[in-house]
Amino acid sequence: MVHTIQIAKLLESDFLQGRPLGRKHFPMLCAELTSLPDGGIVLLDFASVRVVTGSWINEAIVPLMGWLADQRNDLFAVFMNLDEDCVDELRLISEWTHTCFLLAKGSKLPTKAALAGELDPGQRDTLLAVVANAGVTGAELERLLPDAGVKATAWNNRLKDLFQKRLLRREKHGREQRYWPIVREVVLNG
């Protein structure tokens, strides 16, 4: 299920700046998302937002990413329609906090998103492997990519890390976890 939130409308502001305002907006964002079903994708649409500062992102969006990853919530976000200045602020905060964000344009779930934030080489390779082989397990990645020299346990650890970063969705099938990308294509450092 995909749910869209018009950020400017929800927060009644198109200037998202400062720590105090970020602390005020964080619970408002959480309250809006509380009723969504587990595993849902949320499009956070910044189309009408004119200013977003790093201090606001650090107080509202970074904690929101942790809240989304909590097993009681289990939601995934795609940040939509941010202007370039806002994207720059988001990238800066992602470097400081080691948080990753999926960025896209449009009004519906995109097929392609850019990744803001750094992944280590193993996580990057794993993300690309899941994008290429949606619905895969760690054991299947070991079989599919024998030249990588990575055992199923290491694949599973990387998959779990990417799930915690909200870059992959997962479903339990028997004793295994299957992983899917949020979008069909991810542009690294895009």
Secondary structure in CASP SS format (residue, H / E / C, confidence):
PFRMAT SS
TARGET T0000
AUTHOR 0000-0000-0000
METHOD secondary structure of the structure
MODEL  1
M C 1.00
V E 1.00
H E 1.00
T E 1.00
I E 1.00
Q E 1.00
I H 1.00
A H 1.00
K H 1.00
L H 1.00
L H 1.00
E C 1.00
S C 1.00
D C 1.00
F E 1.00
L E 1.00
Q C 1.00
G C 1.00
R H 1.00
P H 1.00
L H 1.00
G H 1.00
R H 1.00
K H 1.00
H H 1.00
F H 1.00
P H 1.00
M H 1.00
L H 1.00
C H 1.00
A H 1.00
E H 1.00
L H 1.00
T C 1.00
S C 1.00
L C 1.00
P C 1.00
D C 1.00
G C 1.00
G C 1.00
I E 1.00
V E 1.00
L E 1.00
L E 1.00
D E 1.00
F C 1.00
A C 1.00
S C 1.00
V C 1.00
R C 1.00
V E 1.00
V E 1.00
T C 1.00
G H 1.00
S H 1.00
W H 1.00
I H 1.00
N H 1.00
E H 1.00
A H 1.00
I H 1.00
V H 1.00
P H 1.00
L H 1.00
M H 1.00
G H 1.00
W H 1.00
L H 1.00
A H 1.00
D C 1.00
Q C 1.00
R C 1.00
N C 1.00
D C 1.00
L C 1.00
F E 1.00
A E 1.00
V E 1.00
F E 1.00
M E 1.00
N C 1.00
L C 1.00
D C 1.00
E H 1.00
D H 1.00
C H 1.00
V H 1.00
D H 1.00
E H 1.00
L H 1.00
R H 1.00
L H 1.00
I H 1.00
S H 1.00
E H 1.00
W H 1.00
T H 1.00
H C 1.00
T C 1.00
C C 1.00
F E 1.00
L E 1.00
L E 1.00
A E 1.00
K C 1.00
G C 1.00
S C 1.00
K C 1.00
L C 1.00
P C 1.00
T C 1.00
K E 1.00
A E 1.00
A E 1.00
L E 1.00
A E 1.00
G C 1.00
E C 1.00
L C 1.00
D C 1.00
P H 1.00
G H 1.00
Q H 1.00
R H 1.00
D H 1.00
T H 1.00
L H 1.00
L H 1.00
A H 1.00
V H 1.00
V H 1.00
A H 1.00
N C 1.00
A C 1.00
G C 1.00
V E 1.00
T C 1.00
G H 1.00
A H 1.00
E H 1.00
L H 1.00
E H 1.00
R H 1.00
L H 1.00
L C 1.00
P H 1.00
D H 1.00
A H 1.00
G C 1.00
V C 1.00
K C 1.00
A H 1.00
T H 1.00
A H 1.00
W H 1.00
N H 1.00
N H 1.00
R H 1.00
L H 1.00
K H 1.00
D H 1.00
L H 1.00
F H 1.00
Q H 1.00
K C 1.00
R C 1.00
L C 1.00
L E 1.00
R E 1.00
R E 1.00
E E 1.00
K E 1.00
H E 1.00
G C 1.00
R C 1.00
E E 1.00
Q E 1.00
R E 1.00
Y E 1.00
W E 1.00
P E 1.00
I C 1.00
V C 1.00
R C 1.00
E E 1.00
V E 1.00
V E 1.00
L C 1.00
N C 1.00
G C 1.00
END
